[in-house]
Amino acid sequence: MKKYIALLCLILAGFYLGAEEPDFKEILTEIDNNKNFDDRDFSCMNTIVSEKPDEDTSIKQFKMFRRDGEDKFVLLILKPETEKGQGYLQAEGNIWFYDPESRKFAHSSLKENFQESDAKNSDFRRSSLSEDYKVDSYIEGKLGKYDVYIVDLSATNDEVTYPYRKLWIDKDNHIVFKSEDYSLTKRLMRTSLYVGYKKILDKIIPTKMLFIDELTEGQKTQITLKGISLADLPDSVFTKSYIERVNR
């Protein structure tokens, strides 16, 4: 009888622990929903500061327009003057780079580096963690003073920029404080730190990000968002003709 009671206790304990297991599919969906504005347009000004060994610090500014409900974005370079007029358009599953000197568009990729920085083009699109990744394992830990889930993800498709990722997710608010991005061979390529957040309506979005190149010591990029607006944008903004027109 004692053996049966002990076995029953183990089963009940296992059931209780299982019931307490975090629903990471739901958490990833919450992270996506927190960053995305699917029912309205989004725009802001971005300052990007890139540091590379043995090079002068590069400072650029660009305007970003996003329409998350249609998975579209436009990026317009404003500074420096030598690159003013360059632009990016993501629409209908493609991403295009516009060169005002040649007045031509070239097909680009979400996996490519943005303006020779440590940011990727994919960093500017709508968040799709719940669609693109599954959770392989997790542990609970600390990041500074915060209690976090440290979650290992693997991609569910080959369209993502990084096939493996590790996220440090705040246990209370489910926002991402840190991520490590890995190659197909699980080599650490980049560390991303989300060091500033701002509440916009019912969303909490990152407004300051630091991307650290793990292959080149001392190379990093910081992006800061300001002037955030949720005003409606004309459909024409998300077209090649708009990028050409604003650069004339």
GIQUISUL-V651062 format. One record per backbone hydrogen bond with DSSP energy under -0.5 kcal/mol. CO is the residue of the C=O (numbers start at 0). NH is the residue of the N-H. E is the energy in kcal/mol with one decimal. If there is no record, write none. Layout:
BEGIN
CO:NH:E / CO:NH:E
END
This chain:
BEGIN
0:4:-2.4 / 1:5:-2.5 / 2:6:-2.5 / 3:7:-2.4 / 4:8:-2.3 / 5:9:-2.0 / 6:10:-2.2 / 7:11:-2.7 / 8:12:-2.5 / 9:13:-2.4 / 10:14:-2.5 / 11:15:-2.4 / 12:16:-2.4 / 13:17:-2.3 / 14:18:-2.0 / 15:19:-1.2 / 16:20:-0.5 / 17:20:-0.9 / 21:23:-1.3 / 22:26:-1.9 / 23:27:-2.8 / 24:28:-1.8 / 25:29:-2.2 / 26:30:-2.2 / 27:31:-2.3 / 28:32:-2.7 / 29:33:-2.0 / 30:34:-1.3 / 31:34:-0.6 / 31:35:-1.9 / 36:39:-1.3 / 36:68:-0.6 / 41:65:-3.4 / 42:228:-2.8 / 43:63:-2.7 / 44:225:-2.7 / 45:61:-2.2 / 46:223:-2.4 / 47:49:-0.5 / 47:59:-2.5 / 48:221:-2.7 / 49:57:-2.6 / 50:219:-2.0 / 51:54:-1.7 / 57:49:-2.8 / 59:47:-2.8 / 60:77:-2.9 / 60:78:-1.7 / 61:45:-2.8 / 62:75:-2.5 / 63:43:-1.8 / 64:73:-2.5 / 65:41:-2.4 / 66:69:-1.4 / 66:71:-1.8 / 67:70:-1.0 / 71:66:-2.5 / 72:89:-2.9 / 73:64:-2.7 / 74:76:-0.5 / 74:87:-2.4 / 75:62:-2.5 / 76:84:-2.2 / 78:60:-1.7 / 79:82:-1.6 / 79:83:-0.7 / 80:83:-0.6 / 82:85:-2.0 / 85:76:-2.9 / 86:97:-3.3 / 87:74:-2.0 / 88:90:-0.5 / 88:95:-2.9 / 89:72:-1.5 / 90:93:-1.8 / 93:90:-2.3 / 94:107:-3.3 / 95:88:-2.2 / 96:105:-2.7 / 97:86:-1.5 / 97:99:-0.6 / 98:102:-1.9 / 98:103:-1.1 / 103:98:-2.3 / 105:96:-2.9 / 108:111:-1.3 / 109:121:-2.0 / 111:120:-2.4 / 112:114:-0.7 / 113:116:-1.9 / 118:113:-3.0 / 119:122:-1.7 / 120:123:-1.6 / 121:124:-1.1 / 127:130:-0.6 / 127:131:-2.1 / 128:132:-2.1 / 131:155:-2.9 / 131:156:-0.6 / 133:135:-0.5 / 133:153:-2.1 / 136:151:-2.7 / 138:149:-3.1 / 140:147:-2.7 / 142:145:-1.9 / 145:142:-2.3 / 146:170:-2.4 / 147:140:-2.7 / 148:150:-0.7 / 148:168:-2.9 / 149:138:-1.8 / 150:152:-0.5 / 150:166:-2.5 / 151:135:-2.9 / 151:136:-1.1 / 152:164:-1.7 / 153:133:-2.3 / 162:154:-2.6 / 163:181:-3.0 / 164:152:-3.4 / 165:179:-2.4 / 166:150:-2.7 / 166:168:-0.7 / 167:176:-2.7 / 167:177:-1.0 / 168:148:-2.7 / 169:173:-1.6 / 174:169:-2.7 / 174:176:-0.5 / 176:193:-2.5 / 177:167:-2.7 / 178:191:-3.0 / 179:165:-2.2 / 180:188:-3.0 / 180:189:-1.5 / 181:163:-1.3 / 182:185:-1.7 / 186:182:-2.1 / 188:213:-2.2 / 188:214:-0.5 / 189:180:-3.1 / 190:211:-3.2 / 191:178:-2.4 / 192:194:-0.9 / 192:209:-2.7 / 195:206:-2.8 / 195:207:-1.4 / 197:199:-0.6 / 197:204:-2.6 / 199:202:-2.6 / 202:199:-1.8 / 204:197:-2.4 / 206:224:-2.8 / 207:194:-1.2 / 207:195:-1.3 / 208:222:-2.6 / 209:192:-2.9 / 209:211:-0.5 / 210:212:-0.5 / 210:220:-2.6 / 211:190:-2.2 / 211:213:-0.6 / 214:216:-0.5 / 215:218:-1.8 / 217:219:-0.5 / 218:212:-2.1 / 219:50:-3.1 / 220:210:-3.4 / 221:48:-2.8 / 222:208:-2.5 / 223:46:-2.2 / 225:44:-3.2 / 228:42:-2.2 / 233:236:-1.7 / 234:237:-1.2 / 235:238:-0.7 / 236:238:-1.0 / 238:242:-1.3 / 239:243:-2.3 / 240:244:-2.5 / 241:245:-2.6 / 242:246:-0.7 / 243:246:-0.5 / 244:247:-1.5
END
